[in-house]
Amino acid sequence: MSFTDLFVSFWWLIFPVFGMGMGFWGMISSERRSARVLDLIKSYVDQGKEPPAELLKLATSDEELVVNSPTGRRQNNAWSFVVFAALAAGFGVGYYFVRAEDYAFAFLIVAVVMAVMAVGALFIVLTSRANDK
Amino acid sequence: MVELFRDFWWLMFPMFGMLMAVIHALKDNARQDAILRDARTQLERKP
């Protein structure tokens, strides 16, 4: 089997491997940074000094800050809706172009899953807005 | 090789996205390292 054949058969593995690599790297670096931040904050407290605001912000990561505020949560869900809707549209168009092929069902499945996710995200945005009032 | 490119030219776009994600992650890491370095320098400075 040549490299070309191998690539043609397994090109799709690029995405899960990349995702796993980034996830693993993010987990390791986040763990290491949290330990360093806490250690530094402890040193500040031991010396009776006020830790810098940026350091405290690092301790509660940006993601947590966004997730914990109602506005941030709504923006997150709105963005999820946009992403899933775009993916559903993209895979829907892909399905339309290859609908005569044997593998067209794969595009349709992904498009339907993405559409369901988009509808779910939209539902969460709308219900959270109603709950905040 | 030309055939491979003709079949998979569209992979350029997700590849570009992945490259941007890696660059973004590296820049974010560098920013956080800079904050930690500054905080440590500030801590070690005599009052």
N, CA and C atoms of all chains as a GROMACS GRO file, in nm:
protein
  540
    1MET      N    1   0.085  -0.121   0.000
    1MET     CA    2   0.000   0.000   0.000
    1MET      C    3   0.089   0.126   0.000
    2SER      N    4   0.068   0.210  -0.100
    2SER     CA    5   0.150   0.332  -0.109
    2SER      C    6   0.094   0.438  -0.013
    3PHE      N    7   0.170   0.547   0.000
    3PHE     CA    8   0.126   0.656   0.088
    3PHE      C    9  -0.005   0.715   0.038
    4THR      N   10  -0.016   0.725  -0.096
    4THR     CA   11  -0.136   0.783  -0.154
    4THR      C   12  -0.260   0.700  -0.117
    5ASP      N   13  -0.248   0.566  -0.131
    5ASP     CA   14  -0.360   0.479  -0.096
    5ASP      C   15  -0.397   0.493   0.051
    6LEU      N   16  -0.292   0.496   0.133
    6LEU     CA   17  -0.314   0.509   0.277
    6LEU      C   18  -0.386   0.639   0.309
    7PHE      N   19  -0.342   0.747   0.242
    7PHE     CA   20  -0.403   0.879   0.266
    7PHE      C   21  -0.548   0.880   0.221
    8VAL      N   22  -0.574   0.822   0.103
    8VAL     CA   23  -0.710   0.820   0.050
    8VAL      C   24  -0.803   0.743   0.144
    9SER      N   25  -0.752   0.635   0.204
    9SER     CA   26  -0.836   0.554   0.291
    9SER      C   27  -0.858   0.617   0.428
   10PHE      N   28  -0.754   0.686   0.478
   10PHE     CA   29  -0.763   0.730   0.618
   10PHE      C   30  -0.746   0.880   0.639
   11TRP      N   31  -0.775   0.963   0.537
   11TRP     CA   32  -0.755   1.108   0.550
   11TRP      C   33  -0.838   1.164   0.664
   12TRP      N   34  -0.957   1.106   0.686
   12TRP     CA   35  -1.048   1.158   0.788
   12TRP      C   36  -0.993   1.145   0.929
   13LEU      N   37  -0.891   1.056   0.944
   13LEU     CA   38  -0.832   1.039   1.078
   13LEU      C   39  -0.757   1.165   1.124
   14ILE      N   40  -0.724   1.254   1.027
   14ILE     CA   41  -0.654   1.378   1.062
   14ILE      C   42  -0.731   1.454   1.171
   15PHE      N   43  -0.864   1.459   1.155
   15PHE     CA   44  -0.944   1.543   1.245
   15PHE      C   45  -0.954   1.487   1.388
   16PRO      N   46  -0.993   1.360   1.403
   16PRO     CA   47  -0.995   1.310   1.543
   16PRO      C   48  -0.857   1.308   1.608
   17VAL      N   49  -0.753   1.277   1.529
   17VAL     CA   50  -0.617   1.275   1.588
   17VAL      C   51  -0.578   1.417   1.631
   18PHE      N   52  -0.609   1.515   1.544
   18PHE     CA   53  -0.578   1.654   1.579
   18PHE      C   54  -0.657   1.696   1.704
   19GLY      N   55  -0.786   1.659   1.707
   19GLY     CA   56  -0.869   1.694   1.822
   19GLY      C   57  -0.817   1.632   1.950
   20MET      N   58  -0.779   1.504   1.941
   20MET     CA   59  -0.726   1.437   2.061
   20MET      C   60  -0.594   1.501   2.105
   21GLY      N   61  -0.510   1.533   2.007
   21GLY     CA   62  -0.380   1.596   2.038
   21GLY      C   63  -0.400   1.730   2.107
   22MET      N   64  -0.490   1.812   2.052
   22MET     CA   65  -0.514   1.945   2.110
   22MET      C   66  -0.577   1.931   2.249
   23GLY      N   67  -0.669   1.834   2.261
   23GLY     CA   68  -0.733   1.812   2.391
   23GLY      C   69  -0.632   1.771   2.496
   24PHE      N   70  -0.544   1.679   2.458
   24PHE     CA   71  -0.443   1.630   2.551
   24PHE      C   72  -0.346   1.742   2.589
   25TRP      N   73  -0.303   1.818   2.488
   25TRP     CA   74  -0.211   1.929   2.513
   25TRP      C   75  -0.277   2.034   2.603
   26GLY      N   76  -0.403   2.066   2.573
   26GLY     CA   77  -0.475   2.165   2.653
   26GLY      C   78  -0.489   2.120   2.798
   27MET      N   79  -0.519   1.991   2.816
   27MET     CA   80  -0.536   1.937   2.951
   27MET      C   81  -0.405   1.946   3.030
   28ILE      N   82  -0.296   1.903   2.965
   28ILE     CA   83  -0.166   1.904   3.033
   28ILE      C   84  -0.124   2.047   3.067
   29SER      N   85  -0.135   2.139   2.968
   29SER     CA   86  -0.088   2.275   2.993
   29SER      C   87  -0.177   2.346   3.095
   30SER      N   88  -0.308   2.316   3.092
   30SER     CA   89  -0.400   2.378   3.187
   30SER      C   90  -0.368   2.331   3.330
   31GLU      N   91  -0.341   2.202   3.343
   31GLU     CA   92  -0.307   2.144   3.474
   31GLU      C   93  -0.180   2.208   3.530
   32ARG      N   94  -0.079   2.217   3.441
   32ARG     CA   95   0.050   2.273   3.483
   32ARG      C   96   0.037   2.420   3.521
   33ARG      N   97  -0.040   2.495   3.439
   33ARG     CA   98  -0.056   2.639   3.465
   33ARG      C   99  -0.133   2.662   3.596
   34SER      N  100  -0.238   2.582   3.618
   34SER     CA  101  -0.316   2.598   3.741
   34SER      C  102  -0.226   2.580   3.863
   35ALA      N  103  -0.140   2.478   3.858
   35ALA     CA  104  -0.049   2.452   3.970
   35ALA      C  105   0.044   2.572   3.993
   36ARG      N  106   0.096   2.626   3.882
   36ARG     CA  107   0.188   2.741   3.894
   36ARG      C  108   0.117   2.863   3.948
   37VAL      N  109  -0.008   2.886   3.900
   37VAL     CA  110  -0.085   3.004   3.945
   37VAL      C  111  -0.115   2.993   4.094
   38LEU      N  112  -0.160   2.877   4.136
   38LEU     CA  113  -0.195   2.860   4.278
   38LEU      C  114  -0.072   2.875   4.367
   39ASP      N  115   0.040   2.820   4.316
   39ASP     CA  116   0.166   2.832   4.391
   39ASP      C  117   0.205   2.979   4.408
   40LEU      N  118   0.188   3.054   4.299
   40LEU     CA  119   0.224   3.196   4.301
   40LEU      C  120   0.131   3.275   4.395
   41ILE      N  121   0.002   3.244   4.387
   41ILE     CA  122  -0.095   3.313   4.475
   41ILE      C  123  -0.062   3.284   4.621
   42LYS      N  124  -0.024   3.159   4.648
   42LYS     CA  125   0.012   3.120   4.785
   42LYS      C  126   0.134   3.201   4.833
   43SER      N  127   0.231   3.218   4.740
   43SER     CA  128   0.350   3.295   4.776
   43SER      C  129   0.313   3.439   4.809
   44TYR      N  130   0.220   3.497   4.730
   44TYR     CA  131   0.175   3.634   4.757
   44TYR      C  132   0.110   3.643   4.895
   45VAL      N  133   0.023   3.546   4.921
   45VAL     CA  134  -0.050   3.547   5.049
   45VAL      C  135   0.049   3.530   5.165
   46ASP      N  136   0.148   3.440   5.148
   46ASP     CA  137   0.249   3.417   5.253
   46ASP      C  138   0.327   3.545   5.285
   47GLN      N  139   0.350   3.626   5.183
   47GLN     CA  140   0.424   3.751   5.205
   47GLN      C  141   0.332   3.866   5.244
   48GLY      N  142   0.204   3.838   5.255
   48GLY     CA  143   0.107   3.942   5.294
   48GLY      C  144   0.081   4.044   5.185
   49LYS      N  145   0.103   4.004   5.060
   49LYS     CA  146   0.078   4.097   4.949
   49LYS      C  147  -0.050   4.059   4.877
   50GLU      N  148  -0.105   4.159   4.808
   50GLU     CA  149  -0.225   4.137   4.728
   50GLU      C  150  -0.185   4.080   4.592
   51PRO      N  151  -0.238   3.961   4.554
   51PRO     CA  152  -0.204   3.906   4.421
   51PRO      C  153  -0.259   3.996   4.310
   52PRO      N  154  -0.184   4.011   4.199
   52PRO     CA  155  -0.234   4.094   4.088
   52PRO      C  156  -0.366   4.040   4.033
   53ALA      N  157  -0.449   4.134   3.985
   53ALA     CA  158  -0.582   4.095   3.933
   53ALA      C  159  -0.570   3.996   3.817
   54GLU      N  160  -0.467   4.019   3.733
   54GLU     CA  161  -0.452   3.930   3.616
   54GLU      C  162  -0.424   3.787   3.659
   55LEU      N  163  -0.349   3.775   3.769
   55LEU     CA  164  -0.316   3.641   3.820
   55LEU      C  165  -0.442   3.572   3.873
   56LEU      N  166  -0.525   3.649   3.942
   56LEU     CA  167  -0.650   3.592   3.993
   56LEU      C  168  -0.742   3.553   3.878
   57LYS      N  169  -0.738   3.635   3.771
   57LYS     CA  170  -0.820   3.605   3.654
   57LYS      C  171  -0.774   3.474   3.590
   58LEU      N  172  -0.641   3.452   3.594
   58LEU     CA  173  -0.588   3.327   3.539
   58LEU      C  174  -0.634   3.206   3.620
   59ALA      N  175  -0.646   3.228   3.752
   59ALA     CA  176  -0.686   3.118   3.840
   59ALA      C  177  -0.826   3.068   3.805
   60THR      N  178  -0.916   3.164   3.776
   60THR     CA  179  -1.048   3.125   3.723
   60THR      C  180  -1.040   3.154   3.575
   61SER      N  181  -1.023   3.050   3.495
   61SER     CA  182  -0.994   3.070   3.353
   61SER      C  183  -1.104   3.148   3.284
   62ASP      N  184  -1.070   3.205   3.169
   62ASP     CA  185  -1.164   3.286   3.091
   62ASP      C  186  -1.291   3.208   3.060
   63GLU      N  187  -1.271   3.081   3.032
   63GLU     CA  188  -1.386   2.998   2.995
   63GLU      C  189  -1.485   2.990   3.110
   64GLU      N  190  -1.431   2.970   3.231
   64GLU     CA  191  -1.518   2.961   3.349
   64GLU      C  192  -1.593   3.092   3.369
   65LEU      N  193  -1.522   3.206   3.346
   65LEU     CA  194  -1.585   3.335   3.366
   65LEU      C  195  -1.701   3.352   3.268
   66VAL      N  196  -1.678   3.309   3.144
   66VAL     CA  197  -1.783   3.322   3.042
   66VAL      C  198  -1.900   3.231   3.074
   67VAL      N  199  -1.867   3.107   3.114
   67VAL     CA  200  -1.972   3.008   3.139
   67VAL      C  201  -2.055   3.046   3.260
   68ASN      N  202  -1.989   3.110   3.361
   68ASN     CA  203  -2.060   3.139   3.485
   68ASN      C  204  -2.150   3.261   3.480
   69SER      N  205  -2.130   3.349   3.377
   69SER     CA  206  -2.217   3.465   3.370
   69SER      C  207  -2.332   3.435   3.274
   70PRO      N  208  -2.456   3.480   3.307
   70PRO     CA  209  -2.570   3.450   3.220
   70PRO      C  210  -2.550   3.501   3.077
   71THR      N  211  -2.492   3.624   3.065
   71THR     CA  212  -2.471   3.681   2.932
   71THR      C  213  -2.372   3.596   2.852
   72GLY      N  214  -2.263   3.557   2.920
   72GLY     CA  215  -2.162   3.475   2.854
   72GLY      C  216  -2.217   3.342   2.810
   73ARG      N  217  -2.303   3.283   2.898
   73ARG     CA  218  -2.361   3.154   2.868
   73ARG      C  219  -2.452   3.164   2.745
   74ARG      N  220  -2.527   3.274   2.740
   74ARG     CA  221  -2.618   3.294   2.627
   74ARG      C  222  -2.538   3.314   2.498
   75GLN      N  223  -2.428   3.393   2.509
   75GLN     CA  224  -2.344   3.416   2.391
   75GLN      C  225  -2.283   3.284   2.344
   76ASN      N  226  -2.241   3.200   2.440
   76ASN     CA  227  -2.185   3.069   2.407
   76ASN      C  228  -2.285   2.986   2.328
   77ASN      N  229  -2.409   2.982   2.379
   77ASN     CA  230  -2.512   2.902   2.313
   77ASN      C  231  -2.549   2.961   2.177
   78ALA      N  232  -2.550   3.094   2.169
   78ALA     CA  233  -2.581   3.158   2.041
   78ALA      C  234  -2.472   3.123   1.940
   79TRP      N  235  -2.348   3.125   1.987
   79TRP     CA  236  -2.237   3.091   1.897
   79TRP      C  237  -2.247   2.943   1.857
   80SER      N  238  -2.284   2.857   1.950
   80SER     CA  239  -2.302   2.714   1.917
   80SER      C  240  -2.409   2.700   1.810
   81PHE      N  241  -2.517   2.778   1.823
   81PHE     CA  242  -2.623   2.772   1.723
   81PHE      C  243  -2.569   2.809   1.585
   82VAL      N  244  -2.492   2.919   1.581
   82VAL     CA  245  -2.437   2.964   1.452
   82VAL      C  246  -2.347   2.855   1.393
   83VAL      N  247  -2.260   2.798   1.476
   83VAL     CA  248  -2.166   2.696   1.427
   83VAL      C  249  -2.241   2.573   1.376
   84PHE      N  250  -2.336   2.524   1.457
   84PHE     CA  251  -2.409   2.403   1.416
   84PHE      C  252  -2.496   2.428   1.293
   85ALA      N  253  -2.555   2.548   1.286
   85ALA     CA  254  -2.638   2.580   1.170
   85ALA      C  255  -2.551   2.585   1.044
   86ALA      N  256  -2.431   2.645   1.057
   86ALA     CA  257  -2.340   2.653   0.943
   86ALA      C  258  -2.296   2.513   0.900
   87LEU      N  259  -2.266   2.427   0.998
   87LEU     CA  260  -2.225   2.291   0.966
   87LEU      C  261  -2.339   2.214   0.898
   88ALA      N  262  -2.462   2.233   0.953
   88ALA     CA  263  -2.577   2.164   0.893
   88ALA      C  264  -2.597   2.210   0.750
   89ALA      N  265  -2.584   2.342   0.727
   89ALA     CA  266  -2.600   2.394   0.590
   89ALA      C  267  -2.491   2.339   0.500
   90GLY      N  268  -2.367   2.338   0.550
   90GLY     CA  269  -2.254   2.289   0.470
   90GLY      C  270  -2.272   2.143   0.431
   91PHE      N  271  -2.306   2.061   0.529
   91PHE     CA  272  -2.323   1.918   0.499
   91PHE      C  273  -2.450   1.894   0.416
   92GLY      N  274  -2.551   1.980   0.434
   92GLY     CA  275  -2.672   1.969   0.352
   92GLY      C  276  -2.641   1.996   0.206
   93VAL      N  277  -2.563   2.102   0.183
   93VAL     CA  278  -2.521   2.134   0.046
   93VAL      C  279  -2.435   2.020  -0.010
   94GLY      N  280  -2.346   1.968   0.075
   94GLY     CA  281  -2.262   1.854   0.033
   94GLY      C  282  -2.349   1.736  -0.008
   95TYR      N  283  -2.451   1.709   0.072
   95TYR     CA  284  -2.542   1.598   0.040
   95TYR      C  285  -2.611   1.621  -0.094
   96TYR      N  286  -2.653   1.748  -0.116
   96TYR     CA  287  -2.725   1.780  -0.239
   96TYR      C  288  -2.636   1.750  -0.361
   97PHE      N  289  -2.508   1.783  -0.350
   97PHE     CA  290  -2.418   1.765  -0.464
   97PHE      C  291  -2.383   1.618  -0.489
   98VAL      N  292  -2.381   1.537  -0.383
   98VAL     CA  293  -2.337   1.398  -0.401
   98VAL      C  294  -2.452   1.299  -0.378
   99ARG      N  295  -2.576   1.350  -0.386
   99ARG     CA  296  -2.690   1.265  -0.348
   99ARG      C  297  -2.703   1.137  -0.431
  100ALA      N  298  -2.641   1.137  -0.550
  100ALA     CA  299  -2.650   1.018  -0.634
  100ALA      C  300  -2.546   0.912  -0.595
  101GLU      N  301  -2.449   0.950  -0.513
  101GLU     CA  302  -2.341   0.855  -0.479
  101GLU      C  303  -2.385   0.761  -0.366
  102ASP      N  304  -2.308   0.653  -0.351
  102ASP     CA  305  -2.340   0.554  -0.246
  102ASP      C  306  -2.320   0.611  -0.105
  103TYR      N  307  -2.219   0.698  -0.094
  103TYR     CA  308  -2.184   0.748   0.040
  103TYR      C  309  -2.261   0.873   0.079
  104ALA      N  310  -2.360   0.913  -0.002
  104ALA     CA  311  -2.434   1.037   0.024
  104ALA      C  312  -2.504   1.035   0.161
  105PHE      N  313  -2.542   0.914   0.206
  105PHE     CA  314  -2.613   0.904   0.333
  105PHE      C  315  -2.530   0.961   0.449
  106ALA      N  316  -2.394   0.949   0.438
  106ALA     CA  317  -2.307   1.000   0.546
  106ALA      C  318  -2.325   1.151   0.560
  107PHE      N  319  -2.333   1.222   0.447
  107PHE     CA  320  -2.354   1.367   0.451
  107PHE      C  321  -2.488   1.399   0.514
  108LEU      N  322  -2.590   1.320   0.475
  108LEU     CA  323  -2.724   1.346   0.526
  108LEU      C  324  -2.729   1.326   0.678
  109ILE      N  325  -2.666   1.218   0.724
  109ILE     CA  326  -2.666   1.190   0.869
  109ILE      C  327  -2.601   1.305   0.945
  110VAL      N  328  -2.483   1.348   0.896
  110VAL     CA  329  -2.413   1.458   0.965
  110VAL      C  330  -2.496   1.585   0.961
  111ALA      N  331  -2.558   1.613   0.843
  111ALA     CA  332  -2.640   1.734   0.831
  111ALA      C  333  -2.756   1.732   0.929
  112VAL      N  334  -2.821   1.616   0.941
  112VAL     CA  335  -2.936   1.605   1.032
  112VAL      C  336  -2.890   1.622   1.177
  113VAL      N  337  -2.778   1.555   1.212
  113VAL     CA  338  -2.727   1.566   1.350
  113VAL      C  339  -2.693   1.712   1.383
  114MET      N  340  -2.625   1.779   1.288
  114MET     CA  341  -2.588   1.920   1.311
  114MET      C  342  -2.713   2.008   1.323
  115ALA      N  343  -2.813   1.979   1.241
  115ALA     CA  344  -2.937   2.058   1.246
  115ALA      C  345  -3.006   2.040   1.382
  116VAL      N  346  -3.007   1.916   1.431
  116VAL     CA  347  -3.068   1.891   1.562
  116VAL      C  348  -2.991   1.966   1.671
  117MET      N  349  -2.858   1.963   1.661
  117MET     CA  350  -2.776   2.036   1.759
  117MET      C  351  -2.804   2.186   1.752
  118ALA      N  352  -2.820   2.238   1.628
  118ALA     CA  353  -2.848   2.382   1.610
  118ALA      C  354  -2.982   2.417   1.674
  119VAL      N  355  -3.081   2.334   1.649
  119VAL     CA  356  -3.214   2.359   1.706
  119VAL      C  357  -3.206   2.355   1.860
  120GLY      N  358  -3.131   2.259   1.911
  120GLY     CA  359  -3.113   2.248   2.057
  120GLY      C  360  -3.048   2.373   2.115
  121ALA      N  361  -2.942   2.421   2.048
  121ALA     CA  362  -2.872   2.542   2.096
  121ALA      C  363  -2.965   2.662   2.092
  122LEU      N  364  -3.044   2.671   1.984
  122LEU     CA  365  -3.139   2.783   1.971
  122LEU      C  366  -3.244   2.776   2.082
  123PHE      N  367  -3.290   2.656   2.110
  123PHE     CA  368  -3.390   2.636   2.216
  123PHE      C  369  -3.333   2.683   2.350
  124ILE      N  370  -3.207   2.646   2.379
  124ILE     CA  371  -3.144   2.686   2.506
  124ILE      C  372  -3.130   2.838   2.513
  125VAL      N  373  -3.090   2.900   2.399
  125VAL     CA  374  -3.077   3.047   2.398
  125VAL      C  375  -3.212   3.112   2.430
  126LEU      N  376  -3.315   3.064   2.364
  126LEU     CA  377  -3.448   3.125   2.382
  126LEU      C  378  -3.501   3.102   2.523
  127THR      N  379  -3.485   2.980   2.575
  127THR     CA  380  -3.539   2.952   2.710
  127THR      C  381  -3.458   3.025   2.816
  128SER      N  382  -3.325   3.036   2.798
  128SER     CA  383  -3.244   3.106   2.900
  128SER      C  384  -3.278   3.254   2.900
  129ARG      N  385  -3.309   3.310   2.781
  129ARG     CA  386  -3.348   3.451   2.775
  129ARG      C  387  -3.480   3.471   2.849
  130ALA      N  388  -3.571   3.378   2.830
  130ALA     CA  389  -3.702   3.388   2.897
  130ALA      C  390  -3.686   3.374   3.048
  131ASN      N  391  -3.594   3.285   3.092
  131ASN     CA  392  -3.573   3.264   3.236
  131ASN      C  393  -3.506   3.384   3.302
  132ASP      N  394  -3.420   3.458   3.226
  132ASP     CA  395  -3.348   3.572   3.285
  132ASP      C  396  -3.439   3.691   3.309
  133LYS      N  397  -3.554   3.695   3.236
  133LYS     CA  398  -3.643   3.812   3.249
  133LYS      C  399  -3.715   3.811   3.383
  134MET      N  400   0.013   1.247  -0.770
  134MET     CA  401   0.013   1.362  -0.676
  134MET      C  402  -0.090   1.466  -0.719
  135VAL      N  403  -0.098   1.489  -0.851
  135VAL     CA  404  -0.195   1.586  -0.902
  135VAL      C  405  -0.338   1.538  -0.873
  136GLU      N  406  -0.358   1.407  -0.891
  136GLU     CA  407  -0.490   1.349  -0.864
  136GLU      C  408  -0.527   1.362  -0.716
  137LEU      N  409  -0.427   1.337  -0.633
  137LEU     CA  410  -0.449   1.348  -0.488
  137LEU      C  411  -0.492   1.490  -0.453
  138PHE      N  412  -0.423   1.588  -0.513
  138PHE     CA  413  -0.458   1.728  -0.487
  138PHE      C  414  -0.598   1.759  -0.539
  139ARG      N  415  -0.630   1.706  -0.658
  139ARG     CA  416  -0.762   1.732  -0.716
  139ARG      C  417  -0.874   1.675  -0.626
  140ASP      N  418  -0.846   1.559  -0.567
  140ASP     CA  419  -0.948   1.496  -0.481
  140ASP      C  420  -0.958   1.561  -0.343
  141PHE      N  421  -0.846   1.614  -0.296
  141PHE     CA  422  -0.845   1.661  -0.155
  141PHE      C  423  -0.807   1.808  -0.139
  142TRP      N  424  -0.826   1.889  -0.244
  142TRP     CA  425  -0.788   2.031  -0.235
  142TRP      C  426  -0.865   2.100  -0.121
  143TRP      N  427  -0.989   2.056  -0.097
  143TRP     CA  428  -1.073   2.121   0.004
  143TRP      C  429  -1.020   2.101   0.146
  144LEU      N  430  -0.928   2.004   0.160
  144LEU     CA  431  -0.869   1.983   0.294
  144LEU      C  432  -0.785   2.104   0.338
  145MET      N  433  -0.751   2.191   0.240
  145MET     CA  434  -0.674   2.312   0.275
  145MET      C  435  -0.745   2.394   0.381
  146PHE      N  436  -0.880   2.400   0.370
  146PHE     CA  437  -0.956   2.488   0.460
  146PHE      C  438  -0.956   2.438   0.605
  147PRO      N  439  -0.992   2.309   0.627
  147PRO     CA  440  -0.980   2.261   0.767
  147PRO      C  441  -0.836   2.263   0.817
  148MET      N  442  -0.739   2.238   0.726
  148MET     CA  443  -0.598   2.243   0.767
  148MET      C  444  -0.562   2.384   0.814
  149PHE      N  445  -0.612   2.484   0.738
  149PHE     CA  446  -0.587   2.623   0.776
  149PHE      C  447  -0.651   2.652   0.912
  150GLY      N  448  -0.772   2.601   0.930
  150GLY     CA  449  -0.838   2.619   1.059
  150GLY      C  450  -0.760   2.557   1.173
  151MET      N  451  -0.706   2.438   1.148
  151MET     CA  452  -0.628   2.370   1.253
  151MET      C  453  -0.499   2.448   1.282
  152LEU      N  454  -0.437   2.498   1.175
  152LEU     CA  455  -0.315   2.577   1.194
  152LEU      C  456  -0.344   2.702   1.277
  153MET      N  457  -0.457   2.768   1.245
  153MET     CA  458  -0.495   2.887   1.320
  153MET      C  459  -0.522   2.853   1.467
  154ALA      N  460  -0.585   2.737   1.489
  154ALA     CA  461  -0.614   2.694   1.627
  154ALA      C  462  -0.484   2.673   1.704
  155VAL      N  463  -0.385   2.611   1.638
  155VAL     CA  464  -0.256   2.587   1.705
  155VAL      C  465  -0.188   2.720   1.736
  156ILE      N  466  -0.189   2.813   1.636
  156ILE     CA  467  -0.126   2.944   1.659
  156ILE      C  468  -0.195   3.018   1.773
  157HIS      N  469  -0.329   3.011   1.775
  157HIS     CA  470  -0.406   3.077   1.880
  157HIS      C  471  -0.369   3.018   2.018
  158ALA      N  472  -0.360   2.885   2.023
  158ALA     CA  473  -0.326   2.818   2.150
  158ALA      C  474  -0.186   2.858   2.195
  159LEU      N  475  -0.092   2.863   2.100
  159LEU     CA  476   0.046   2.902   2.136
  159LEU      C  477   0.052   3.045   2.187
  160LYS      N  478  -0.022   3.136   2.118
  160LYS     CA  479  -0.022   3.277   2.160
  160LYS      C  480  -0.085   3.293   2.298
  161ASP      N  481  -0.192   3.217   2.322
  161ASP     CA  482  -0.261   3.221   2.451
  161ASP      C  483  -0.168   3.173   2.562
  162ASN      N  484  -0.096   3.064   2.531
  162ASN     CA  485   0.000   3.010   2.628
  162ASN      C  486   0.109   3.112   2.659
  163ALA      N  487   0.157   3.178   2.555
  163ALA     CA  488   0.265   3.278   2.572
  163ALA      C  489   0.215   3.394   2.657
  164ARG      N  490   0.089   3.436   2.635
  164ARG     CA  491   0.031   3.547   2.713
  164ARG      C  492   0.021   3.509   2.860
  165GLN      N  493  -0.025   3.385   2.885
  165GLN     CA  494  -0.040   3.341   3.023
  165GLN      C  495   0.096   3.325   3.091
  166ASP      N  496   0.194   3.277   3.014
  166ASP     CA  497   0.330   3.266   3.070
  166ASP      C  498   0.384   3.404   3.107
  167ALA      N  499   0.354   3.504   3.021
  167ALA     CA  500   0.402   3.640   3.047
  167ALA      C  501   0.338   3.694   3.176
  168ILE      N  502   0.209   3.666   3.195
  168ILE     CA  503   0.140   3.713   3.318
  168ILE      C  504   0.207   3.649   3.441
  169LEU      N  505   0.234   3.519   3.431
  169LEU     CA  506   0.297   3.449   3.544
  169LEU      C  507   0.437   3.503   3.571
  170ARG      N  508   0.511   3.529   3.462
  170ARG     CA  509   0.649   3.582   3.476
  170ARG      C  510   0.646   3.719   3.544
  171ASP      N  511   0.553   3.804   3.498
  171ASP     CA  512   0.541   3.939   3.556
  171ASP      C  513   0.505   3.931   3.704
  172ALA      N  514   0.410   3.841   3.735
  172ALA     CA  515   0.366   3.828   3.875
  172ALA      C  516   0.482   3.781   3.962
  173ARG      N  517   0.561   3.687   3.909
  173ARG     CA  518   0.674   3.636   3.987
  173ARG      C  519   0.780   3.745   4.008
  174THR      N  520   0.805   3.822   3.900
  174THR     CA  521   0.902   3.932   3.910
  174THR      C  522   0.856   4.034   4.015
  175GLN      N  523   0.727   4.065   4.009
  175GLN     CA  524   0.669   4.161   4.103
  175GLN      C  525   0.680   4.110   4.247
  176LEU      N  526   0.662   3.980   4.263
  176LEU     CA  527   0.667   3.920   4.397
  176LEU      C  528   0.809   3.924   4.453
  177GLU      N  529   0.906   3.900   4.364
  177GLU     CA  530   1.045   3.892   4.410
  177GLU      C  531   1.108   4.029   4.432
  178ARG      N  532   1.039   4.134   4.378
  178ARG     CA  533   1.089   4.270   4.396
  178ARG      C  534   1.078   4.309   4.544
  179LYS      N  535   1.181   4.380   4.594
  179LYS     CA  536   1.178   4.424   4.734
  179LYS      C  537   1.071   4.532   4.753
  180PRO      N  538   0.995   4.528   4.862
  180PRO     CA  539   0.891   4.629   4.885
  180PRO      C  540   0.952   4.768   4.909
   0.00000   0.00000   0.00000
